[in-house]
Amino acid sequence: MPRSTLLPPILALLVALSGCDLSGSGVQVPSTGQTPTPGPAGDGVLSGVVKYEAVDTPHSGITVRLVGPGGAAETTTDDAGKYRFSDLATGSYELSFERSRYFTATRSVSVESGGVTVPTVTLSNHRLLYASASLYDAPNINSLTSLVVAPGGDRLAFVEGGVLKTIPLTGGTATVVRDLQPAAGSVVDSFTWTAGGLAFAQIEAGATSSILVTSGQDPMGPFQTATSSPALMLCPALSPDGTQLAYLARVPELWTLPNGDGSSATGSFQLAVVKQERSTATATRVGIYPINVSWNYGFGPLEWTSSGLLFHKPMFCDIYRNDPAYGPVGDGIFLLSPTDGALKKLYYYSDYEHTLSPDGQILYFHEGRRVYARRVGDPRHYNQGHVVVGYDRSGRIGNMAMDPAGDRLYYVSPSGIEEMTVLSAPNE
């Protein structure tokens, strides 16, 4: 979820409100087994270690291919990721390291008489699509832009420096779509772009926030101000049919709730999820949640799906605070019904980046280095049934989106925009 960088007072209130063709794009389906080295033999030995980016799995099953003087050879790694070729002739060799749904790595080595050890190679299931150092706030581990699949399903959309841009899902050069900051001093905080239109939140001159919406999916169409207020409003989300708009709003209302030790927690404002009919501009609250002004990190973003409004609530706001079924402070990922405000808890804790599969059936989210998936309809307790679908060793994963085919995730990182192949899926 993007975060306004305009004024410290705003930041103090709301910090961080914020298709997989395996035969292409460098993702290889390896063959298995070992092929003897043809051609002239020698006394050269080549060995090394290749590992998955994951730190908690065996490193077996990686195919290592060797091509050099006189022919080629192939082997697979053991649990420790070790491999070895012997009886090699002197000369230059090319190594490739391959595994289904990981991106292939290559190395060039020179073999003389005796042994050669190749520096450790790490296989990753993600790669950089668009290099940028301005899409992520590295010190605070936070996206500075929303990330969505643009209407048409073949491009990713993001905001960089207040300008809406797109890149192909396969990567490449960014295309400028529209400047979203015509007014001096305004800052675009977050946006969404669907077949129902383009909507974005704007903080104007450090005082007023507005939600602006186009009347159709054409991003160059005229904008209408859906709502404007001196209170902070962020995280716009359009309904799948484009007839309704939802957003987060800061509401100045006092609250008091009991703590587990008999004391009380108090606060001076709450965060409301507001639903607004676009045709009549009628707005209603569908959820309101007490927030401690010092502990509001990670609320949002909103994503309006066929299953409801998806959002992350941090541990320091008080949904389900006193309900043992939801944990002591009720943090996690929720679906909120835009009709009656009913909440469904999908997972008990996570970092706050998340998205749903195109069919709305699988939740993707991350904790640190691991990216998980869990079925929305899983009957087990909300902290069960999730599986690891990817890894990023840095753990700095920002806003997420999924391709229409449902087998590749995209996310913002300190390096830019990255593509992650999904390693596995939750059981049916």
C-alpha positions in Angstrom: 0.0 0.0 0.0 1.4 3.3 -0.9 2.1 5.8 1.8 2.0 9.6 1.5 5.4 11.2 1.9 4.1 14.7 2.1 3.7 15.7 5.7 5.0 14.1 9.0 1.7 14.7 10.7 -0.1 12.5 8.2 2.6 9.9 8.4 2.4 9.8 12.2 -1.4 9.1 11.9 -1.4 6.5 9.2 2.0 4.9 8.5 1.7 2.4 5.7 -2.0 2.7 5.1 -1.4 2.0 2.7 0.5 -17.1 -16.1 3.1 -19.4 -16.2 4.2 -21.0 -19.5 6.9 -23.3 -18.1 8.5 -23.6 -21.5 9.4 -19.9 -21.7 10.5 -16.8 -19.9 13.6 -18.7 -18.5 11.6 -21.1 -16.4 12.7 -24.6 -17.3 11.2 -28.1 -16.8 14.3 -30.2 -16.3 14.9 -33.7 -17.5 16.3 -36.1 -14.9 19.0 -38.7 -14.6 22.6 -38.6 -15.7 24.2 -38.7 -19.2 27.8 -39.9 -19.6 30.3 -37.4 -20.9 31.1 -38.2 -24.6 34.3 -37.1 -26.3 37.8 -37.1 -25.0 38.3 -38.0 -21.4 40.7 -36.3 -19.0 41.5 -36.1 -15.3 39.5 -32.9 -14.7 36.9 -32.8 -11.9 34.3 -30.1 -11.5 32.1 -29.8 -8.5 30.0 -27.4 -6.6 26.8 -26.6 -4.7 23.5 -25.2 -6.0 20.7 -24.3 -3.6 17.1 -23.1 -3.7 16.5 -19.6 -2.3 14.5 -21.3 0.4 16.4 -21.8 3.6 14.3 -24.6 5.1 14.1 -27.2 2.3 16.4 -29.9 1.0 18.3 -28.8 -2.1 17.9 -32.0 -4.1 16.4 -32.5 -7.6 18.2 -29.6 -9.3 19.3 -30.5 -12.8 22.9 -29.5 -13.6 23.9 -29.6 -17.3 27.5 -29.4 -18.5 28.5 -28.6 -22.1 32.1 -28.5 -23.1 34.9 -30.0 -25.2 33.5 -33.1 -27.0 30.0 -33.1 -25.6 27.6 -32.7 -22.7 26.8 -34.3 -19.3 23.9 -34.0 -16.9 23.3 -34.9 -13.2 21.1 -33.9 -10.3 21.9 -32.5 -6.9 21.7 -34.4 -3.6 19.9 -33.1 -0.5 22.8 -30.7 0.3 22.7 -29.4 -3.2 26.0 -31.0 -4.2 26.9 -32.1 -7.7 30.1 -33.5 -9.4 31.5 -34.2 -12.8 34.7 -36.2 -13.3 37.0 -37.4 -16.1 36.7 -34.1 -17.9 39.0 -32.9 -20.7 40.8 -29.6 -20.3 38.9 -26.6 -21.7 36.0 -24.2 -21.2 32.6 -25.4 -20.0 29.1 -23.9 -19.7 27.0 -25.0 -16.7 23.2 -24.5 -16.4 21.2 -25.1 -13.3 17.5 -25.9 -13.8 14.4 -26.8 -11.8 10.7 -26.6 -12.7 9.2 -23.2 -11.8 12.6 -21.7 -10.9 14.5 -19.4 -13.2 17.6 -21.0 -14.8 21.1 -19.9 -13.7 24.2 -20.3 -15.9 28.0 -20.2 -15.2 31.1 -20.4 -17.4 34.1 -22.3 -16.0 37.5 -23.4 -17.1 38.8 -26.9 -16.3 42.5 -27.6 -16.2 44.2 -30.7 -14.9 42.8 -31.4 -11.4 39.7 -30.2 -9.6 37.6 -27.0 -10.0 35.1 -25.9 -7.4 32.3 -23.7 -8.7 31.1 -20.9 -6.3 27.7 -21.7 -4.8 24.7 -20.9 -7.1 21.3 -20.0 -5.7 18.1 -20.7 -7.7 15.3 -18.3 -7.3 11.6 -18.4 -8.3 11.4 -14.7 -8.8 13.1 -12.2 -11.1 13.2 -8.4 -11.7 10.7 -7.1 -14.3 11.2 -3.4 -13.9 14.1 -1.8 -12.1 13.3 1.2 -9.9 14.5 2.5 -6.6 11.5 4.9 -6.1 8.7 2.3 -5.7 9.6 1.1 -2.2 10.5 2.7 1.1 13.3 0.4 2.1 14.0 1.7 5.6 10.3 1.2 6.6 9.8 -1.9 4.5 6.8 -0.5 2.6 5.5 -0.1 -0.9 5.1 3.4 -2.2 2.7 2.4 -4.9 -0.3 0.2 -5.5 0.3 -2.6 -8.0 -2.6 -3.9 -10.2 -3.1 -5.8 -13.4 -4.5 -3.3 -15.8 -7.8 -3.9 -17.7 -7.0 -6.3 -20.6 -5.0 -8.5 -18.3 -1.6 -8.2 -20.2 0.0 -5.3 -18.3 0.9 -4.3 -14.7 0.0 -0.8 -13.6 1.7 1.3 -10.9 2.4 4.9 -9.9 5.9 6.3 -10.0 6.5 9.9 -9.1 2.8 10.7 -9.3 2.6 9.3 -12.9 0.5 6.2 -13.8 2.6 3.7 -15.8 2.3 0.2 -17.2 4.7 -2.6 -18.2 3.9 -5.9 -19.9 3.5 -8.9 -17.6 6.6 -10.3 -19.3 8.6 -7.2 -18.4 10.1 -4.5 -20.5 10.0 -0.7 -20.9 7.4 1.2 -18.9 4.8 3.2 -20.7 3.5 6.5 -19.3 -0.3 6.5 -19.1 -1.3 9.6 -17.3 0.0 12.2 -14.8 -2.2 11.9 -11.7 -0.8 15.0 -10.0 -1.8 18.1 -11.9 -2.0 20.2 -8.8 1.2 21.5 -7.3 1.9 20.0 -3.9 -0.6 17.1 -4.3 0.5 13.5 -3.6 -1.0 10.4 -5.0 -1.2 7.9 -2.2 -3.0 4.9 -3.8 -5.0 3.8 -6.8 -7.0 1.0 -8.4 -7.8 0.4 -12.1 -10.4 -2.0 -13.2 -12.9 -2.5 -16.0 -15.2 -0.2 -13.9 -12.8 2.7 -13.9 -9.6 4.3 -12.5 -9.8 5.6 -9.0 -7.0 7.2 -6.9 -6.5 8.9 -3.6 -4.9 12.3 -3.5 -3.7 14.4 -0.7 -3.8 18.1 -1.7 -1.5 20.7 -0.3 -1.1 18.6 2.9 -4.6 19.4 4.1 -7.4 17.9 2.0 -7.7 14.3 0.7 -9.9 13.3 -2.2 -10.9 10.2 -4.1 -11.1 10.8 -7.8 -12.7 8.3 -10.3 -13.1 8.1 -14.1 -16.4 7.2 -15.6 -15.0 4.2 -17.5 -11.8 2.1 -17.7 -10.2 4.6 -20.1 -7.5 6.2 -17.9 -7.5 9.3 -20.0 -11.2 10.0 -19.4 -12.3 12.9 -17.3 -12.1 12.5 -13.5 -14.9 13.2 -11.1 -14.3 13.9 -7.4 -16.2 11.0 -5.6 -15.6 12.5 -2.2 -13.3 15.1 -0.5 -12.6 15.8 3.1 -10.0 17.3 5.5 -9.9 13.8 7.1 -7.4 11.4 5.6 -9.0 9.0 3.0 -7.0 6.3 1.3 -7.1 2.8 -0.4 -9.8 3.2 -3.0 -11.3 0.0 -4.3 -14.0 -0.3 -7.1 -16.6 -3.1 -7.0 -16.2 -5.7 -9.8 -19.1 -4.1 -11.7 -17.8 -0.6 -11.2 -21.0 0.7 -9.6 -19.6 1.2 -6.1 -16.5 2.6 -4.5 -15.0 1.7 -1.1 -12.2 3.4 0.8 -10.7 3.9 4.2 -11.5 7.1 6.1 -10.1 8.5 9.4 -13.0 9.3 11.7 -12.4 11.5 14.8 -14.3 9.5 17.3 -13.3 8.6 20.9 -13.3 5.0 22.0 -12.5 3.0 25.1 -12.0 -0.8 25.3 -11.0 -3.1 28.1 -7.6 -4.8 28.1 -7.0 -8.3 29.2 -5.3 -7.2 32.4 -8.3 -5.2 33.6 -7.0 -1.8 32.4 -8.5 0.1 29.5 -7.3 1.2 26.1 -8.4 4.5 24.7 -8.1 6.4 21.4 -9.3 9.5 19.7 -10.0 8.2 16.2 -11.1 5.2 14.3 -10.7 3.9 10.8 -13.9 3.3 8.8 -14.4 1.2 5.7 -16.8 3.3 3.6 -19.0 2.2 0.7 -20.2 4.7 -1.7 -22.7 4.4 -4.6 -21.2 6.0 -7.6 -24.5 7.0 -9.2 -25.9 8.8 -6.1 -22.7 9.6 -4.1 -24.5 8.0 -1.1 -21.9 6.8 1.4 -22.3 4.4 4.3 -19.9 2.8 6.8 -19.6 -1.0 6.4 -17.0 -1.3 9.1 -15.4 0.9 11.8 -12.3 -0.1 13.8 -10.6 1.6 16.8 -7.0 2.4 16.2 -4.3 3.5 18.6 -2.6 6.5 17.1 0.8 5.1 17.9 0.0 1.6 16.6 -1.6 1.8 13.2 1.0 0.2 11.0 -0.3 -2.0 8.2 -4.0 -1.3 7.9 -5.1 -2.0 4.3 -5.0 -2.0 1.4 -8.6 -2.7 0.3 -9.2 -5.0 -2.6 -12.9 -5.5 -3.7 -13.3 -9.0 -4.9 -16.2 -11.3 -5.8 -15.9 -12.7 -2.3 -15.9 -9.3 -0.5 -13.6 -6.6 0.6 -10.2 -8.0 1.4 -7.9 -6.1 3.8 -5.3 -6.6 6.5 -5.8 -5.4 10.0 -2.8 -4.9 12.2 -2.5 -6.3 15.7 -2.9 -3.0 17.4 -6.4 -2.2 16.4 -9.3 -3.9 18.2 -11.4 -6.1 16.0 -12.3 -9.2 17.9 -10.1 -8.0 20.8 -12.1 -10.0 23.4 -13.1 -13.0 21.3 -10.8 -16.0 22.1 -11.7 -17.5 18.7 -9.8 -14.8 17.0 -6.7 -14.4 19.2 -5.9 -11.8 21.8 -5.9 -8.8 19.5 -7.4 -10.2 16.4 -4.8 -9.3 13.8 -4.8 -10.9 10.4 -6.4 -10.9 7.0 -10.2 -10.5 6.7 -13.0 -10.5 4.1 -15.6 -7.8 4.9 -19.0 -8.1 3.4 -19.9 -4.8 1.6 -23.6 -5.7 2.1 -23.9 -6.3 5.9 -20.4 -5.7 7.3 -19.9 -9.3 8.3 -16.3 -10.3 8.8 -14.6 -13.5 7.9 -11.1 -14.2 9.2 -8.8 -15.8 6.6 -5.5 -15.9 8.4 -4.4 -15.0 11.9 -1.2 -13.1 11.3 0.9 -11.9 8.4 2.7 -9.0 7.0 0.1 -6.9 5.3 0.7 -7.5 1.6 -1.9 -9.9 0.1 -4.1 -10.6 -2.9 -6.6 -13.1 -4.1 -6.5 -15.4 -7.1 -8.5 -14.2 -10.1 -11.3 -16.7 -9.2 -11.4 -15.4 -5.6 -10.7 -18.8 -4.1 -7.1 -18.6 -3.0 -5.5 -16.0 -0.7 -1.9 -15.2 -1.2 0.1 -13.4 1.5 3.6 -13.3 3.0 5.4 -13.4 6.3 9.1 -12.4 6.1 10.8 -14.5 3.4 7.9 -16.9 2.7 4.9 -16.3 0.5 1.9 -18.5 1.4 -1.4 -19.5 -0.2 -4.5 -20.7 1.6 -8.0 -21.5 0.2 -10.6 -19.0 1.2 -13.1 -21.8 1.8 -10.7 -24.0 3.9 -12.8 -25.4 6.8 -9.8 -25.7 9.1 -8.9 -23.1 11.7 -7.6 -19.9 10.0 -4.0 -20.6 11.1 -3.9 -24.0 9.3 -4.1 -25.1 5.7 -1.6 -22.7 4.2 1.3 -23.8 2.0 4.5 -22.1 0.9 4.4 -21.0 -2.7 7.5 -18.8 -3.0 10.5 -17.2 -1.3 12.3 -13.9 -1.3 15.4 -14.0 0.9 15.2 -10.2 1.6 11.6 -10.5 3.0 11.0 -7.0 1.6 7.8 -7.8 -0.4 5.5 -4.9 -1.1 2.1 -4.7 -2.7 1.1 -7.8 -4.6 -1.0 -8.7 -7.7 -1.6 -11.9 -9.6 -1.7 -12.6 -13.3 -5.1 -13.6 -14.9 -3.9 -17.2 -15.3 -3.4 -17.6 -11.6 0.2 -19.0 -11.5 2.4 -15.9 -11.2 2.6 -13.3 -8.5 3.9 -9.8 -8.9 5.2 -7.6 -6.1 7.0 -4.4 -5.4 10.5 -4.7 -3.8 13.5 -2.4 -3.1 14.7 -3.3 -6.6 11.5 -2.5 -8.5 8.7 -4.8 -9.7 9.4 -8.5 -9.5 7.7 -11.6 -10.9 7.3 -14.8 -8.8 6.3 -18.2 -10.2 4.0 -20.1 -7.8 5.7 -23.2 -6.6 2.7 -25.1 -5.3 -1.0 -24.6 -4.5 -3.2 -25.4 -1.5 -4.9 -28.9 -1.5 -8.4 -29.1 -2.7 
